[in-house]
């Protein structure tokens, strides 16, 4: 136990506000101050609610308190308002700037899994649930695409297709097995196209491609999407406090009356009493819910932006997204923005070529920095895969542009946590997205609101394995991390 540690209401020592404990003790932290800016943050500095109420005391009470202003929190607020809850009954707390977490730090994809994860999910959750997981992701993209078009959200949505590019014969064989297993289980693969050999190289423009699969997907400017949602709910009465972390949640002293506050939430700028608390804190969920400290692992992901040379400029620019895979654990992701042509290049969270120090450094809450070894790997792969001009041939302004990191939440069973928090009446959670939130939040947040309004799980349309429960935590207590990404 750390010196001067405070014991919370679950009998667990309060953690420090930064740093990481050993895995067997659990991981708990608030978001660290002063994170680096992502490409998306650098291009949205004029957002008027970026530092909303950053110096104001919090209100003394609210009916609904949402912790976290990312896509999970903002779309939960949107869904509550759409269900009939007055916006004035909702307060959102954010520890840093608005949309400063993983939602504003990802690689820009809304990329549903079409089949690849089926076998891995089936080993953990069974074939029926695995099929539901894949089907749900396809639905998420369809819903996001429809939402953005209906509301004319200016988030640079590119509704296109994506490639899974197999860069080795071994991974091509793995993909084929996954495809056939999903198809045999009754999975719909009618929207998936397959290419191999020269056709795969021609269609993807990747010279090392062995095979490729293509299906509908998209890319967005995620910070613009999150900021639009926040603007929309704020105009409907929702109140946002930024730079105001929730540091503790405890039982309200007089919570025996129906409709009265049940929880007191402590912040650096006062306490707020709430009837309902929603944890949309992803990798940071265990700070307020210590039982999750050995279930949720923070993992630092990294992305990079490049200004392309002639090989990917003008008519040669890519209009499709892709995942470039040497193996299940070694891969890169790519989008090329349609507006300015910037390439956003993401990197897998493990790589057999990296040093032990680099691999170990990814398990952290620190998003103030990026890893130089990972950046070098990304630059080398980008140069190799797309035959970019050599450094001495580039014009000033071409090549590497910006590197950044973000903290994602990994769970041992590879799926998010949605639903009521056992033993804490009035607390709910929508978190633990395993770096795949863009392919899940658009059904998870509305599904959670249905549960909050008293509807059964069957009405959410979500896979049953997503549901939060203490039994699920215990079942996976000693399991190793099983990310399928």
C-alpha positions as CSV (number, residue, x, y, z in Angstrom):
1,X,0.0,0.0,0.0
2,X,1.3,3.4,-0.9
3,X,2.1,5.8,2.0
4,X,-0.9,7.8,3.1
5,X,-3.2,5.7,0.9
6,X,-6.9,6.4,1.3
7,X,-9.3,3.4,1.6
8,X,-12.3,3.7,-0.6
9,X,-15.8,2.2,0.0
10,X,-14.8,-1.2,-1.4
11,X,-11.8,-1.5,1.0
12,X,-9.3,-0.9,-1.8
13,X,-6.4,1.5,-1.5
14,X,-6.9,4.7,-3.5
15,X,-4.3,4.8,-6.3
16,X,-2.2,7.7,-7.2
17,X,-3.4,10.0,-10.0
18,X,-0.8,8.7,-12.4
19,X,1.5,5.8,-12.8
20,X,0.8,2.1,-13.1
21,X,0.8,-0.7,-10.5
22,X,1.7,-4.3,-11.2
23,X,-0.8,-6.5,-13.0
24,X,-1.7,-8.7,-10.0
25,X,-2.4,-5.6,-8.0
26,X,-4.4,-4.0,-10.7
27,X,-4.3,-0.8,-12.8
28,X,-6.0,2.4,-11.5
29,X,-5.5,6.0,-12.5
30,X,-7.1,9.2,-13.5
31,X,-6.2,10.5,-16.9
32,X,-2.8,12.1,-16.7
33,X,-2.7,15.9,-17.0
34,X,-1.4,17.5,-20.2
35,X,-1.6,14.7,-22.8
36,X,-0.1,15.1,-26.2
37,X,-2.3,16.3,-29.0
38,X,-3.4,13.9,-31.7
39,X,-3.7,14.9,-35.3
40,X,-7.4,15.2,-34.7
41,X,-6.9,17.5,-31.7
42,X,-4.5,19.7,-33.5
43,X,-7.1,20.4,-36.2
44,X,-10.0,21.2,-33.8
45,X,-8.5,23.8,-31.4
46,X,-11.3,26.3,-32.1
47,X,-14.1,24.0,-30.6
48,X,-16.0,26.5,-28.4
49,X,-16.7,23.9,-25.6
50,X,-13.2,22.6,-25.5
51,X,-12.7,23.9,-22.0
52,X,-16.3,24.4,-21.0
53,X,-16.9,25.4,-17.3
54,X,-13.2,24.7,-16.6
55,X,-13.1,27.2,-13.7
56,X,-16.7,26.8,-12.4
57,X,-17.9,25.0,-9.3
58,X,-20.0,21.9,-10.2
59,X,-23.8,22.0,-9.5
60,X,-24.9,20.5,-6.2
61,X,-27.1,17.9,-7.8
62,X,-28.3,16.3,-11.1
63,X,-30.5,13.4,-12.1
64,X,-28.0,11.9,-14.5
65,X,-24.2,12.2,-14.2
66,X,-22.1,10.9,-17.1
67,X,-18.4,10.6,-16.5
68,X,-16.4,11.0,-19.7
69,X,-17.0,13.2,-22.7
70,X,-15.8,10.9,-25.5
71,X,-18.1,9.2,-28.0
72,X,-19.4,6.8,-25.4
73,X,-20.4,9.6,-23.0
74,X,-21.6,12.0,-25.6
75,X,-23.7,9.4,-27.4
76,X,-25.1,8.2,-24.1
77,X,-26.2,11.7,-23.4
78,X,-27.7,12.0,-26.9
79,X,-29.6,8.7,-26.5
80,X,-31.0,9.8,-23.1
81,X,-32.3,13.0,-24.6
82,X,-33.8,11.1,-27.5
83,X,-35.5,8.8,-25.0
84,X,-37.3,11.8,-23.5
85,X,-34.9,12.8,-20.7
86,X,-34.7,16.7,-20.5
87,X,-31.2,17.8,-21.3
88,X,-31.1,19.9,-18.1
89,X,-31.2,16.7,-16.1
90,X,-27.8,15.6,-17.4
91,X,-24.3,16.7,-16.4
92,X,-21.1,15.4,-18.1
93,X,-17.8,15.5,-16.3
94,X,-14.5,15.4,-18.2
95,X,-11.1,15.1,-16.6
96,X,-9.3,17.1,-19.3
97,X,-10.4,18.9,-22.5
98,X,-13.6,17.8,-24.1
99,X,-13.1,14.6,-26.2
100,X,-9.5,14.3,-25.0
101,X,-9.4,10.5,-24.5
102,X,-9.3,7.6,-26.9
103,X,-12.2,8.9,-29.0
104,X,-10.0,11.8,-30.1
105,X,-6.8,9.8,-30.4
106,X,-7.7,6.8,-32.6
107,X,-6.6,6.1,-36.2
108,X,-9.9,7.4,-37.7
109,X,-11.5,4.1,-38.6
110,X,-15.1,2.9,-38.3
111,X,-14.1,-0.6,-39.4
112,X,-16.4,-3.4,-38.5
113,X,-15.0,-6.9,-38.3
114,X,-16.4,-9.0,-41.2
115,X,-15.3,-12.4,-40.1
116,X,-11.7,-12.4,-38.9
117,X,-12.4,-12.3,-35.1
118,X,-15.0,-15.1,-35.2
119,X,-12.7,-18.0,-34.3
120,X,-11.0,-16.1,-31.5
121,X,-14.3,-14.9,-30.1
122,X,-15.8,-18.4,-30.3
123,X,-13.0,-19.9,-28.2
124,X,-13.9,-17.5,-25.4
125,X,-17.7,-17.0,-25.8
126,X,-18.9,-19.8,-28.0
127,X,-19.9,-19.8,-31.7
128,X,-23.3,-18.3,-31.1
129,X,-22.0,-15.2,-29.3
130,X,-19.1,-14.9,-31.6
131,X,-21.5,-14.7,-34.6
132,X,-23.5,-12.0,-32.8
133,X,-20.4,-10.0,-32.1
134,X,-19.4,-9.9,-35.7
135,X,-23.0,-9.1,-36.8
136,X,-23.3,-6.3,-34.3
137,X,-20.2,-4.6,-35.7
138,X,-21.7,-4.6,-39.2
139,X,-24.8,-3.0,-37.8
140,X,-22.8,-0.3,-36.0
141,X,-21.2,0.9,-39.2
142,X,-24.6,1.0,-40.9
143,X,-26.1,3.0,-38.0
144,X,-23.2,5.4,-37.9
145,X,-23.3,6.0,-41.6
146,X,-27.0,6.7,-41.5
147,X,-26.7,8.9,-38.4
148,X,-24.0,11.1,-40.0
149,X,-26.0,11.5,-43.2
150,X,-29.3,12.1,-41.5
151,X,-27.9,14.9,-39.3
152,X,-25.4,16.1,-41.8
153,X,-22.6,15.8,-39.2
154,X,-19.5,17.6,-40.5
155,X,-17.0,14.8,-39.4
156,X,-15.4,14.1,-42.8
157,X,-17.1,10.7,-43.0
158,X,-15.7,8.6,-45.9
159,X,-18.2,5.8,-46.4
160,X,-16.2,3.4,-48.5
161,X,-14.8,-0.1,-48.3
162,X,-11.8,-1.5,-46.4
163,X,-9.2,-4.2,-47.2
164,X,-7.8,-6.8,-44.9
165,X,-4.4,-7.2,-46.6
166,X,-2.6,-10.5,-46.0
167,X,1.2,-9.9,-46.2
168,X,2.3,-13.5,-45.5
169,X,1.1,-16.9,-46.7
170,X,0.6,-17.9,-43.1
171,X,-1.8,-15.1,-42.4
172,X,-3.6,-15.6,-45.7
173,X,-4.2,-19.2,-44.5
174,X,-5.4,-17.9,-41.1
175,X,-7.9,-15.5,-42.8
176,X,-9.2,-18.2,-45.0
177,X,-9.8,-20.5,-42.1
178,X,-11.6,-17.7,-40.2
179,X,-13.7,-16.9,-43.2
180,X,-14.8,-20.5,-43.7
181,X,-15.5,-21.0,-40.0
182,X,-17.7,-17.9,-39.8
183,X,-19.5,-18.9,-43.0
184,X,-20.1,-22.4,-41.7
185,X,-21.6,-21.0,-38.5
186,X,-24.2,-19.2,-40.7
187,X,-22.4,-15.9,-40.8
188,X,-23.3,-13.6,-43.8
189,X,-20.3,-13.1,-46.0
190,X,-22.1,-11.9,-49.1
191,X,-20.7,-8.4,-48.7
192,X,-17.1,-9.7,-48.6
193,X,-14.9,-9.8,-51.7
194,X,-11.7,-11.9,-52.0
195,X,-8.6,-11.2,-54.1
196,X,-5.3,-13.0,-54.3
197,X,-1.9,-12.7,-56.0
198,X,-1.6,-10.0,-58.6
199,X,-5.2,-8.9,-58.3
200,X,-4.8,-8.3,-54.6
201,X,-1.6,-6.2,-55.2
202,X,-3.3,-4.2,-58.0
203,X,-6.5,-3.4,-56.0
204,X,-4.7,-2.6,-52.8
205,X,-1.6,-0.9,-54.3
206,X,0.4,-2.9,-51.7
207,X,3.3,-4.6,-53.4
208,X,3.7,-7.3,-50.7
209,X,0.0,-8.3,-50.7
210,X,-0.5,-12.1,-50.9
211,X,-4.3,-11.9,-50.6
212,X,-6.9,-9.4,-49.6
213,X,-10.5,-9.3,-48.4
214,X,-12.8,-6.2,-49.0
215,X,-16.0,-5.1,-47.3
216,X,-17.9,-1.9,-46.4
217,X,-16.3,0.4,-43.8
218,X,-15.5,4.0,-43.3
219,X,-13.3,6.6,-41.8
220,X,-14.1,9.8,-39.9
221,X,-12.5,12.8,-38.1
222,X,-13.4,11.3,-34.7
223,X,-12.8,14.5,-32.7
224,X,-15.2,16.4,-35.0
225,X,-17.8,13.7,-34.5
226,X,-17.5,13.8,-30.7
227,X,-17.5,17.6,-30.7
228,X,-20.6,17.7,-32.9
229,X,-22.4,15.4,-30.4
230,X,-21.4,17.5,-27.4
231,X,-22.6,20.6,-29.2
232,X,-25.9,19.0,-30.0
233,X,-26.6,17.9,-26.5
234,X,-25.4,21.1,-24.9
235,X,-27.8,23.1,-27.1
236,X,-30.5,20.8,-25.6
237,X,-29.6,21.7,-22.1
238,X,-26.9,19.2,-21.1
239,X,-24.2,20.8,-19.0
240,X,-20.5,19.9,-19.5
241,X,-17.6,20.4,-17.0
242,X,-14.1,20.0,-18.4
243,X,-10.8,19.7,-16.4
244,X,-13.0,18.3,-13.6
245,X,-12.3,14.6,-12.9
246,X,-14.6,12.6,-10.7
247,X,-12.3,11.5,-7.9
248,X,-14.6,9.4,-5.8
249,X,-18.2,8.1,-5.8
250,X,-19.8,7.3,-2.4
251,X,-23.3,6.6,-1.2
252,X,-25.5,9.6,-0.6
253,X,-26.4,9.9,3.1
254,X,-30.2,10.0,2.5
255,X,-31.0,7.9,-0.5
256,X,-34.0,6.0,0.7
257,X,-36.6,8.0,-1.2
258,X,-37.6,7.2,-4.8
259,X,-36.1,9.8,-7.1
260,X,-33.7,11.1,-4.6
261,X,-29.9,11.2,-5.1
262,X,-28.2,7.9,-4.5
263,X,-24.6,8.9,-5.0
264,X,-22.2,11.7,-4.2
265,X,-19.5,12.3,-6.7
266,X,-16.4,14.2,-5.5
267,X,-14.5,16.5,-7.8
268,X,-11.7,19.1,-7.4
269,X,-14.4,21.8,-7.7
270,X,-17.0,20.5,-5.3
271,X,-19.3,17.5,-4.9
272,X,-22.4,16.7,-6.9
273,X,-25.2,14.4,-5.9
274,X,-26.8,12.2,-8.6
275,X,-29.6,9.7,-8.8
276,X,-27.9,7.9,-11.7
277,X,-24.2,7.7,-12.5
278,X,-22.9,6.4,-15.9
279,X,-19.2,5.4,-16.2
280,X,-18.0,6.1,-19.8
281,X,-14.4,6.1,-18.7
282,X,-13.0,3.2,-20.8
283,X,-9.5,2.4,-19.6
284,X,-9.9,4.6,-16.5
285,X,-13.1,2.8,-15.3
286,X,-11.3,1.0,-12.5
287,X,-10.4,4.3,-10.8
288,X,-14.0,4.7,-9.5
289,X,-14.8,1.0,-9.8
290,X,-11.8,-0.8,-8.1
291,X,-13.3,-4.2,-8.8
292,X,-12.2,-3.7,-12.4
293,X,-8.6,-3.0,-11.6
294,X,-7.5,-6.6,-12.6
295,X,-10.0,-6.8,-15.4
296,X,-9.3,-3.7,-17.5
297,X,-5.7,-3.2,-18.7
298,X,-4.7,0.2,-20.0
299,X,-2.7,0.0,-23.2
300,X,-1.0,2.8,-25.1
301,X,-1.8,2.7,-28.8
302,X,0.1,4.9,-31.2
303,X,-0.7,6.5,-34.6
304,X,1.2,8.6,-37.1
305,X,0.3,11.0,-39.8
306,X,2.3,11.3,-43.1
307,X,2.1,13.8,-45.9
308,X,2.3,11.6,-49.0
309,X,4.7,12.1,-51.9
310,X,3.5,11.7,-55.5
311,X,2.9,7.9,-55.1
312,X,-0.2,8.5,-53.0
313,X,-1.2,12.0,-54.2
314,X,-3.7,13.4,-56.7
315,X,-5.4,10.7,-58.7
316,X,-3.2,8.1,-56.9
317,X,-4.7,8.9,-53.5
318,X,-6.3,5.9,-51.7
319,X,-10.1,6.1,-51.3
320,X,-10.3,2.9,-49.3
321,X,-9.0,2.1,-45.8
322,X,-7.0,-1.0,-44.9
323,X,-5.4,-3.2,-42.3
324,X,-2.1,-4.5,-43.4
325,X,-1.3,-7.8,-41.6
326,X,1.8,-9.9,-41.2
327,X,0.1,-11.9,-38.4
328,X,-2.8,-11.5,-35.9
329,X,-0.6,-9.5,-33.6
330,X,1.6,-7.7,-36.1
331,X,-0.2,-5.3,-38.3
332,X,-0.7,-1.7,-39.5
333,X,-3.8,0.3,-40.2
334,X,-4.2,3.0,-42.8
335,X,-6.7,5.7,-43.9
336,X,-6.1,8.5,-46.3
337,X,-8.1,11.6,-45.6
338,X,-10.2,12.6,-48.6
339,X,-10.0,16.4,-47.9
340,X,-6.2,17.0,-47.5
341,X,-4.7,13.6,-48.5
342,X,-3.0,13.1,-45.1
343,X,-2.3,9.4,-44.4
344,X,-3.0,8.2,-40.8
345,X,-1.0,5.1,-40.1
346,X,-1.8,3.1,-37.0
347,X,0.4,0.4,-35.4
348,X,-0.5,-2.9,-33.6
349,X,0.0,-3.0,-29.9
350,X,2.6,-5.8,-30.1
351,X,5.3,-6.7,-32.5
352,X,7.8,-9.6,-32.3
353,X,10.6,-7.2,-33.6
354,X,10.2,-4.7,-30.7
355,X,12.4,-4.7,-27.7
356,X,11.0,-6.0,-24.4
357,X,11.2,-2.4,-23.0
358,X,9.0,-1.1,-25.8
359,X,6.4,-3.9,-25.5
360,X,6.3,-3.4,-21.7
361,X,6.0,0.4,-22.1
362,X,2.7,0.1,-23.9
363,X,0.9,-1.0,-20.6
364,X,0.5,2.4,-19.1
365,X,-1.8,5.4,-18.6
366,X,0.7,7.9,-20.0
367,X,-0.5,9.5,-23.2
368,X,1.8,12.5,-22.9
369,X,4.5,10.9,-25.2
370,X,5.0,8.5,-28.1
371,X,7.5,5.7,-28.4
372,X,10.3,6.3,-30.8
373,X,10.9,2.7,-31.6
374,X,7.3,2.2,-32.6
375,X,7.4,5.4,-34.7
376,X,10.5,4.1,-36.5
377,X,8.7,0.8,-37.2
378,X,5.7,2.7,-38.6
379,X,7.8,5.0,-40.8
380,X,9.8,2.0,-42.2
381,X,6.7,0.0,-42.9
382,X,4.9,2.9,-44.6
383,X,7.9,3.6,-46.8
384,X,8.2,-0.1,-47.7
385,X,4.6,-1.0,-48.3
386,X,3.7,2.0,-50.5
387,X,7.0,2.7,-52.2
388,X,7.3,6.3,-50.9
389,X,10.1,8.5,-52.1
390,X,13.4,8.3,-50.3
391,X,14.0,11.1,-47.7
392,X,16.6,12.8,-50.0
393,X,14.0,13.0,-52.8
394,X,11.1,14.4,-50.7
395,X,10.1,18.0,-50.9
396,X,9.9,20.1,-47.7
397,X,6.6,19.3,-46.1
398,X,6.4,15.7,-47.4
399,X,6.9,12.7,-45.2
400,X,6.4,12.3,-41.4
401,X,4.0,14.9,-40.0
402,X,3.0,14.0,-36.5
403,X,3.0,11.1,-34.0
404,X,0.7,10.6,-31.0
405,X,-0.5,8.1,-28.5
406,X,-3.8,7.2,-26.7
407,X,-4.9,4.9,-24.0
408,X,-7.3,2.1,-24.9
409,X,-9.0,-0.4,-22.5
410,X,-8.3,-4.1,-22.9
411,X,-10.4,-6.8,-21.3
412,X,-9.4,-10.4,-21.0
413,X,-12.5,-11.6,-22.9
414,X,-12.0,-9.0,-25.7
415,X,-15.5,-7.4,-25.4
416,X,-16.9,-4.3,-23.7
417,X,-18.7,-3.9,-20.4
418,X,-22.3,-2.7,-20.8
419,X,-25.0,-2.5,-18.2
420,X,-25.8,-2.0,-14.5
421,X,-22.9,-2.2,-12.0
422,X,-23.6,-5.1,-9.7
423,X,-24.1,-4.0,-6.1
424,X,-24.3,-0.3,-6.9
425,X,-27.9,0.5,-7.6
426,X,-28.1,3.5,-10.0
427,X,-24.6,3.1,-11.4
428,X,-24.1,2.0,-15.0
429,X,-21.2,1.4,-17.3
430,X,-20.4,1.7,-21.0
431,X,-16.6,1.0,-21.3
432,X,-13.8,-1.5,-22.1
433,X,-13.9,-1.2,-25.9
434,X,-10.6,-3.0,-26.6
435,X,-9.5,-0.4,-29.2
436,X,-12.6,-1.1,-31.2
437,X,-15.0,1.5,-29.8
438,X,-15.8,3.1,-33.2
439,X,-17.2,-0.3,-34.3
440,X,-19.3,-0.7,-31.1
441,X,-20.3,2.5,-29.4
442,X,-23.2,3.3,-31.8
443,X,-25.1,0.3,-30.5
444,X,-23.7,0.0,-27.0
445,X,-24.6,3.5,-25.8
446,X,-28.3,3.3,-27.1
447,X,-28.5,-0.2,-25.7
448,X,-27.3,1.0,-22.3
449,X,-30.0,3.7,-22.3
450,X,-32.7,1.1,-23.0
451,X,-31.5,-0.8,-19.9
452,X,-31.5,2.4,-17.8
453,X,-35.1,3.0,-18.9
454,X,-36.1,-0.5,-17.6
455,X,-36.1,-2.5,-20.8
456,X,-34.7,-6.1,-20.9
457,X,-31.4,-7.0,-22.4
458,X,-33.1,-8.6,-25.4
459,X,-34.3,-5.1,-26.5
460,X,-30.7,-3.8,-26.7
461,X,-29.8,-6.1,-29.6
462,X,-26.3,-6.5,-28.1
463,X,-24.5,-9.8,-27.7
464,X,-25.2,-11.2,-24.2
465,X,-21.5,-11.5,-23.5
466,X,-21.2,-7.7,-23.4
467,X,-23.2,-7.5,-20.2
468,X,-21.4,-6.4,-17.1
469,X,-21.6,-8.7,-14.1
470,X,-19.5,-9.7,-11.1
471,X,-19.8,-13.3,-12.3
472,X,-18.1,-12.3,-15.6
473,X,-15.3,-10.6,-13.7
474,X,-14.7,-13.6,-11.6
475,X,-14.9,-16.0,-14.5
476,X,-12.1,-14.1,-16.3
477,X,-10.1,-13.2,-13.1
478,X,-7.1,-15.3,-13.9
479,X,-7.3,-15.2,-17.7
480,X,-4.6,-13.7,-19.9
481,X,-5.5,-10.9,-22.2
482,X,-7.1,-12.3,-25.3
483,X,-7.3,-9.4,-27.7
484,X,-8.3,-10.4,-31.2
485,X,-6.9,-7.2,-32.6
